[in-house]
Amino acid sequence: MTGRLSVFGIEGIGEVTSGADLAGLIIDATEEMGSPLCDRDVVVVTQKIVSKAEGRWCRWTLMTP
């Protein structure tokens, strides 16, 4: 154990669409960045990106009086 903590954003994923392989996108993007995932790494994702990959989202339209 190295006792080191690194925090960074994952770049290069782009727009996530319904049916996307979210895990695959994350793995590919981290490898492209030169920081592939390793055992015991922790990945945090937002609910929004998970919902988009699951196709569980809707467009909101603001209605003005």
C-alpha positions in Angstrom: 0.0 0.0 0.0 1.4 3.3 -1.1 -0.7 5.7 1.0 -1.3 7.9 -2.0 -4.6 9.5 -3.1 -5.1 10.8 -6.6 -8.2 12.5 -7.9 -8.8 13.4 -11.5 -11.6 13.8 -14.0 -11.9 11.3 -16.9 -11.7 13.0 -20.2 -12.8 11.8 -23.6 -16.1 10.0 -22.8 -18.3 12.4 -24.8 -22.1 12.3 -24.8 -23.5 9.1 -23.3 -26.5 7.7 -25.0 -29.1 5.1 -24.1 -27.6 1.6 -24.2 -24.0 2.8 -23.8 -21.5 0.4 -22.1 -20.6 2.8 -19.3 -17.9 0.6 -17.8 -16.4 0.1 -21.2 -16.4 3.9 -21.9 -14.7 4.6 -18.6 -12.1 1.9 -19.1 -11.3 3.0 -22.7 -11.1 6.7 -21.6 -8.7 6.1 -18.7 -6.5 4.0 -20.9 -6.5 6.7 -23.6 -5.5 9.2 -20.9 -2.5 7.0 -19.9 -4.0 6.3 -16.5 -5.6 2.8 -16.8 -7.7 1.5 -13.9 -5.9 -0.8 -11.5 -7.1 -3.2 -8.7 -8.5 -1.3 -5.7 -9.2 1.9 -7.7 -12.4 3.6 -6.9 -14.4 5.2 -9.7 -17.2 7.7 -8.8 -19.8 8.5 -11.4 -22.9 10.7 -11.3 -26.4 9.4 -11.4 -27.0 11.5 -14.5 -24.5 9.6 -16.6 -25.9 6.3 -15.3 -29.5 7.3 -16.1 -28.5 8.4 -19.6 -26.8 5.0 -20.3 -29.9 3.3 -19.0 -32.2 5.4 -21.2 -33.9 6.9 -18.1 -34.0 10.6 -18.9 -36.4 13.1 -20.4 -36.2 16.5 -21.9 -37.6 19.3 -19.8 -39.2 22.3 -21.5 -39.7 25.5 -19.7 -43.0 27.1 -20.4 -43.3 30.8 -20.1 -46.7 32.4 -19.4 
